[in-house]
Amino acid sequence: MWKRLLIVSAVSAAMSSMALAAPLTVGFSQVGSESGWRAAETNVAKSEAEKRGITLKIADGQQKQENQIKAVRSFVAQGVDAIFIA
């Protein structure tokens, strides 16, 4: 619960401070979607991004660290404005 609140707060703070800037693209790399709380975390990220007009790119690592590393490298190569890792 606290982890989700912290993530939502961080996403909200980052998005709020840049609300007047050009449209943002954010990468969200999650190690997996094996549990209900991970699904909830993803849904909250989607909802908050949509509320703020932010393009959210989501990558599911499928429980493999190497997949998550590839996703983060891909986000960097794409030049996203921020990357959130969970």
C-alpha positions as CSV (number, residue, x, y, z in Angstrom):
1,M,0.0,0.0,0.0
2,W,2.7,2.5,1.0
3,K,4.8,1.6,-2.1
4,R,1.8,2.3,-4.4
5,L,1.1,5.6,-2.6
6,L,4.7,6.6,-3.0
7,I,4.7,5.8,-6.7
8,V,1.4,7.6,-7.3
9,S,2.7,10.6,-5.4
10,A,6.0,10.6,-7.4
11,V,4.1,10.3,-10.7
12,S,1.6,13.0,-9.7
13,A,4.4,15.4,-8.5
14,A,6.4,14.9,-11.7
15,M,3.3,15.3,-13.9
16,S,2.0,18.3,-12.0
17,S,5.2,20.3,-12.1
18,M,5.4,19.8,-15.9
19,A,1.7,20.3,-16.6
20,L,2.3,23.6,-18.4
21,A,5.2,22.3,-20.5
22,A,5.0,20.4,-23.8
23,P,3.2,17.1,-23.8
24,L,5.1,14.5,-21.9
25,T,5.9,10.9,-22.6
26,V,6.6,8.6,-19.7
27,G,8.0,5.1,-19.7
28,F,6.7,2.7,-17.0
29,S,8.7,-0.5,-16.6
30,Q,7.2,-3.1,-14.3
31,V,9.0,-6.4,-13.6
32,G,5.7,-8.3,-13.9
33,S,2.0,-8.4,-13.6
34,E,1.7,-11.5,-11.5
35,S,-0.4,-10.1,-8.7
36,G,-3.4,-7.9,-8.1
37,W,-1.5,-5.1,-6.6
38,R,0.8,-4.9,-9.7
39,A,-2.3,-4.7,-11.9
40,A,-3.7,-2.0,-9.6
41,E,-0.4,-0.1,-9.8
42,T,-0.5,-0.2,-13.6
43,N,-4.1,0.9,-13.7
44,V,-3.3,3.9,-11.4
45,A,-0.4,4.9,-13.6
46,K,-2.6,4.7,-16.7
47,S,-5.4,6.7,-15.0
48,E,-3.1,9.4,-13.7
49,A,-1.3,9.8,-17.1
50,E,-4.7,10.0,-18.9
51,K,-5.9,12.7,-16.5
52,R,-2.9,14.8,-17.3
53,G,-2.7,14.2,-21.0
54,I,0.5,12.3,-20.8
55,T,1.6,9.5,-23.1
56,L,2.4,6.5,-21.0
57,K,4.5,3.6,-22.5
58,I,4.2,0.5,-20.4
59,A,6.6,-2.5,-20.4
60,D,5.9,-5.7,-18.6
61,G,9.2,-7.5,-17.8
62,Q,7.4,-10.9,-17.4
63,Q,9.3,-11.6,-14.2
64,K,12.7,-11.4,-16.0
65,Q,15.2,-8.7,-15.0
66,E,16.8,-8.7,-18.4
67,N,13.4,-7.8,-20.0
68,Q,13.0,-4.9,-17.6
69,I,16.6,-3.7,-18.4
70,K,15.8,-3.9,-22.1
71,A,12.6,-1.9,-21.6
72,V,14.4,0.9,-19.7
73,R,17.1,1.0,-22.4
74,S,14.4,1.3,-25.0
75,F,12.7,4.1,-23.1
76,V,16.1,5.9,-23.0
77,A,16.6,5.4,-26.7
78,Q,13.1,6.7,-27.4
79,G,13.9,9.9,-25.4
80,V,11.0,9.6,-23.0
81,D,10.7,12.5,-20.5
82,A,10.7,10.3,-17.4
83,I,11.0,6.6,-16.5
84,F,9.3,4.9,-13.6
85,I,10.5,1.5,-12.5
86,A,8.5,-0.9,-10.4
